[in-house]
Amino acid sequence: MIFGLIVGCGALLTIGLIVLVVTIAVAVQGSMERNRKARQVEAKDFLWAIYSAQMKYYGEYGNYIDNFADIKFDYMPARHYSYFPPADAIYGDEDYKSPEEARPYVTTDSFMAVAVGDLDSDQTLDVWVIDDNKSLQNVVDDLAD
C-alpha cells in the first residue's frame, strides 16, 4: 500500500513537472515574439522622424533632399535596422543593404525612405518604407515567415 502511494505521488510529480516545463516554454516563446514586434517599433518611429524632417525641409525650401545631414535630421542611434535615403545611410548593429524591392528615392516633389533589419536571424529581412504621401508600409515582414 505504501509503495502504491509513493508510485502515485511520483506520477503526479512527473505530470506536474511536464505541465510546468510546457508552460515555461510557451511563455518564453511568447516573450520572444513580443520582443521582435517591439523592435519593429524602432523602424516605424525612425521612419516617422525622417518623414517629419523631410516635410519640414520641403516646407522651407520647396523640395525634398537625399541625405540626412541636409534635412538636419536629429536622430537617436539605430540598433536593429539600417535606414536609407538615397545618398547616405544610418547603420544599426549590422550594415544591411537596401533590397531591390524597396529602393529609396528623392525627386523634387516626392521621396521614399527605407528601413532594413533582421529580427529573427534568418535569410528574410524586415523592410519598412515611408513616402511623401505619409504611407508607412512593412513591404517584407520578417516575422511572417
C-alpha positions, 0 to 999 in steps of 0.5 A: 500500500505504501509503495502504491502511494509513493508510485502515485505521488511520483506520477503526479510529480512527473505530470506536474513537472511536464505541465510546468516545463510546457508552460515555461516554454510557451511563455518564453516563446511568447516573450520572444515574439513580443520582443521582435514586434517591439523592435519593429517599433524602432523602424516605424518611429525612425521612419516617422522622424525622417518623414517629419524632417523631410516635410519640414525641409520641403516646407522651407525650401520647396523640395525634398533632399537625399541625405540626412545631414541636409534635412538636419535630421536629429536622430537617436542611434539605430540598433536593429535596422539600417535606414536609407535615403538615397545618398547616405545611410544610418547603420544599426548593429549590422550594415544591411543593404537596401533590397531591390524591392524597396529602393529609396528615392528623392525627386523634387516633389516626392521621396521614399525612405527605407528601413532594413533589419533582421529580427529573427536571424534568418535569410528574410529581412524586415523592410519598412518604407515611408513616402511623401504621401505619409504611407508607412508600409512593412513591404517584407515582414520578417516575422511572417515567415 
